[in-house]
């Protein structure tokens, strides 16, 4: 009987964690699957408006444009107008109320990291990303196209519709693969 009870409790715990009802990182952390390596809620929320722009960092790739399309695809599913997508180089001054998607080596990425006093660790190189959402902006930085895509997929999970508006809870998220996966040829 004790084994059955233990098995039931273990299964229930796993289900609660998978459903995002309990966060092992922070009790107020947003529910994201898979759970990021680091997540810190900030209490601020970003509100998408008709003026929100997606800015792709300098030397953006087809994968970055695809990630921006995923954001607009989600908005279309919610019957919302798509966001205008622009390149960092075509913007004289980066305005507020943006979603920036790019490399930490882009001019905006360098300034943002310096202002936030953030140094990207080696674990973020291959498929990792940093995502911050606050009341003024959402920034997704990743050294690889793959990392930026994963950051965008995390952002899509953060979107929430409240009445007729779309919000993103304020958070600083860093994620990278727990294990390096190698394949055989």
Buried (B, 14 or more C-beta within 10 A) or exposed (E): EEEEEEEEEEEEEEEEBEEBEEBEBEEEBBBBEEBBBEBBBBEBBBEBEEEBBBBBBBEBBEBBBEBBBBBBEBBEEEEBEEBEBBBBBEEEEBEEBBBBBBBBEBEBBEEBBEEEEBEBEEBBEBBBBBBBBBBEBBBBBBBBBBBBBBBBBBBBBBBEEEEEEBBBBBBBBBBBBEEEEEEEE
